[in-house]
Amino acid sequence: MENKLEVSTLILRVILGITFFVHGYVKFAGGIENTVAWFSSIGLPGPLAYVVAIIELVGGFALIIGLGSKIVSALLGIIMIGATLTAKLSGGFLGNGAGAGWELDLALLAMAVVIVINGSKLLSVDSLFSKNQDTVSENI
């Protein structure tokens, strides 16, 4: 059986990927203009909504297939820190009845940090590239 750490990080990587892919998809499917307007309403540059939505959508898919997991997880972690500080912190940990709290953001941030620290090679596209590079290195 595979190493328990690899199995654990695979689970985190896929769940984190699905979560962010869906969040990014919903931003576009629901009309990205709504997200742009909301960003502007909380004092963020509206076009930043496109950057966030693309990172969530493309990054989520990349995590699911295991492509650039450490880099993507770092970007998603930055998004979670930004979301917490700009939109969620004032609502408290569990929310204030008017909006969600930052407990989910914290959990997603923790998942992303675990992947940044440990990587996730099991069933990943990245492992295909690293195996090819190892083989090339051995032949030189």
Kinemage of the C-alpha trace (Angstrom):
@kinemage 1
@onewidth
@group {chain A} dominant
@subgroup {mainchain}
@vectorlist {calphas} color= white
{ca met a 1} P 0.000 0.000 0.000
{ca glu a 2} L 1.095 3.567 -0.693
{ca asn a 3} L 2.560 5.737 2.009
{ca lys a 4} L -0.154 7.080 4.346
{ca leu a 5} L 1.089 10.653 3.876
{ca glu a 6} L 0.705 10.384 0.098
{ca val a 7} L -2.805 8.950 0.413
{ca ser a 8} L -3.736 11.687 2.890
{ca thr a 9} L -2.402 14.499 0.725
{ca leu a 10} L -4.116 12.990 -2.325
{ca ile a 11} L -7.444 13.207 -0.491
{ca leu a 12} L -6.766 16.818 0.537
{ca arg a 13} L -5.590 17.740 -2.968
{ca val a 14} L -8.635 16.329 -4.730
{ca ile a 15} L -11.174 17.744 -2.250
{ca leu a 16} L -9.467 21.156 -2.274
{ca gly a 17} L -9.370 21.035 -6.068
{ca ile a 18} L -13.052 20.172 -6.397
{ca thr a 19} L -14.007 22.880 -3.889
{ca phe a 20} L -12.095 25.625 -5.690
{ca phe a 21} L -13.062 24.428 -9.161
{ca val a 22} L -16.738 24.682 -8.212
{ca his a 23} L -16.238 28.117 -6.609
{ca gly a 24} L -14.497 29.389 -9.754
{ca tyr a 25} L -17.105 27.839 -12.018
{ca val a 26} L -19.959 29.428 -10.075
{ca lys a 27} L -18.318 32.858 -10.323
{ca phe a 28} L -18.350 32.596 -14.116
{ca ala a 29} L -21.664 30.737 -14.480
{ca gly a 30} L -23.467 33.195 -12.206
{ca gly a 31} L -22.127 36.130 -14.163
{ca ile a 32} L -18.622 37.255 -13.333
{ca glu a 33} L -19.898 40.832 -13.493
{ca asn a 34} L -21.695 40.209 -10.187
{ca thr a 35} L -18.428 39.178 -8.560
{ca val a 36} L -16.639 42.174 -10.100
{ca ala a 37} L -19.302 44.477 -8.633
{ca trp a 38} L -19.065 42.798 -5.223
{ca phe a 39} L -15.270 43.145 -5.187
{ca ser a 40} L -15.679 46.846 -5.976
{ca ser a 41} L -18.300 47.234 -3.230
{ca ile a 42} L -15.852 46.019 -0.579
{ca gly a 43} L -13.062 48.257 -1.837
{ca leu a 44} L -11.121 45.784 -3.981
{ca pro a 45} L -10.315 46.412 -7.647
{ca gly a 46} L -13.152 44.870 -9.670
{ca pro a 47} L -10.852 43.195 -12.242
{ca leu a 48} L -9.256 41.241 -9.383
{ca ala a 49} L -12.422 39.122 -9.463
{ca tyr a 50} L -11.314 37.708 -12.823
{ca val a 51} L -7.907 36.791 -11.430
{ca val a 52} L -9.424 35.080 -8.402
{ca ala a 53} L -12.053 33.225 -10.445
{ca ile a 54} L -9.473 31.990 -12.978
{ca ile a 55} L -7.106 30.822 -10.241
{ca glu a 56} L -9.988 29.014 -8.544
{ca leu a 57} L -11.284 27.394 -11.735
{ca val a 58} L -8.003 26.486 -13.440
{ca gly a 59} L -6.158 25.918 -10.164
{ca gly a 60} L -8.934 23.681 -8.880
{ca phe a 61} L -8.746 21.541 -12.006
{ca ala a 62} L -4.942 21.476 -11.794
{ca leu a 63} L -5.155 20.216 -8.210
{ca ile a 64} L -7.626 17.495 -9.155
{ca ile a 65} L -5.198 16.127 -11.755
{ca gly a 66} L -2.111 16.921 -9.681
{ca leu a 67} L -0.454 19.532 -11.843
{ca gly a 68} L 1.640 22.161 -10.044
{ca ser a 69} L 0.049 21.266 -6.730
{ca lys a 70} L 2.437 23.211 -4.494
{ca ile a 71} L 2.254 26.412 -6.534
{ca val a 72} L -1.503 26.212 -7.033
{ca ser a 73} L -2.046 25.508 -3.327
{ca ala a 74} L 0.088 28.529 -2.425
{ca leu a 75} L -2.016 30.744 -4.704
{ca leu a 76} L -5.242 29.378 -3.258
{ca gly a 77} L -3.895 29.909 0.252
{ca ile a 78} L -3.199 33.548 -0.602
{ca ile a 79} L -6.765 33.880 -1.875
{ca met a 80} L -8.069 32.442 1.409
{ca ile a 81} L -5.985 34.876 3.447
{ca gly a 82} L -7.272 37.726 1.292
{ca ala a 83} L -10.886 36.574 1.563
{ca thr a 84} L -10.615 36.267 5.325
{ca leu a 85} L -9.035 39.679 5.825
{ca thr a 86} L -11.217 41.613 3.381
{ca ala a 87} L -14.611 39.961 3.552
{ca lys a 88} L -14.969 37.497 6.385
{ca leu a 89} L -13.014 38.611 9.456
{ca ser a 90} L -15.559 41.188 10.592
{ca gly a 91} L -18.294 38.529 10.580
{ca gly a 92} L -16.535 36.395 13.168
{ca phe a 93} L -15.463 32.793 13.094
{ca leu a 94} L -18.961 31.353 12.593
{ca gly a 95} L -20.596 34.351 10.929
{ca asn a 96} L -22.967 36.940 12.249
{ca gly a 97} L -26.293 35.946 10.722
{ca ala a 98} L -25.786 38.355 7.819
{ca gly a 99} L -22.953 36.404 6.235
{ca ala a 100} L -20.678 33.428 6.522
{ca gly a 101} L -17.820 33.330 8.975
{ca trp a 102} L -14.220 32.519 8.211
{ca glu a 103} L -14.138 28.947 9.533
{ca leu a 104} L -14.325 27.396 6.042
{ca asp a 105} L -11.666 29.781 4.752
{ca leu a 106} L -9.384 28.727 7.599
{ca ala a 107} L -9.958 25.024 6.884
{ca leu a 108} L -9.251 25.521 3.158
{ca leu a 109} L -6.139 27.534 4.015
{ca ala a 110} L -4.908 24.727 6.279
{ca met a 111} L -5.485 22.160 3.515
{ca ala a 112} L -3.567 24.309 1.043
{ca val a 113} L -0.664 24.765 3.478
{ca val a 114} L -0.398 20.991 3.997
{ca ile a 115} L -0.085 20.513 0.238
{ca val a 116} L 2.463 23.338 -0.062
{ca ile a 117} L 4.577 21.712 2.664
{ca asn a 118} L 4.233 18.058 1.653
{ca gly a 119} L 3.363 18.111 -2.031
{ca ser a 120} L 1.063 15.468 -3.461
{ca lys a 121} L 2.555 13.076 -5.998
{ca leu a 122} L 0.193 10.110 -5.775
{ca leu a 123} L -1.927 9.824 -8.934
{ca ser a 124} L -0.646 13.168 -10.198
{ca val a 125} L 0.397 14.516 -13.572
{ca asp a 126} L 3.458 15.951 -11.828
{ca ser a 127} L 4.633 12.435 -10.941
{ca leu a 128} L 4.618 11.513 -14.632
{ca phe a 129} L 7.023 14.367 -15.357
{ca ser a 130} L 9.269 13.645 -12.384
{ca lys a 131} L 9.558 9.960 -13.352
{ca asn a 132} L 10.597 10.973 -16.866
{ca gln a 133} L 13.176 13.411 -15.476
{ca asp a 134} L 14.530 10.759 -13.104
{ca thr a 135} L 14.941 8.339 -15.997
{ca val a 136} L 16.708 10.962 -18.109
{ca ser a 137} L 19.032 11.833 -15.201
{ca glu a 138} L 19.921 8.175 -14.677
{ca asn a 139} L 20.787 7.741 -18.366
{ca ile a 140} L 23.183 10.711 -18.434
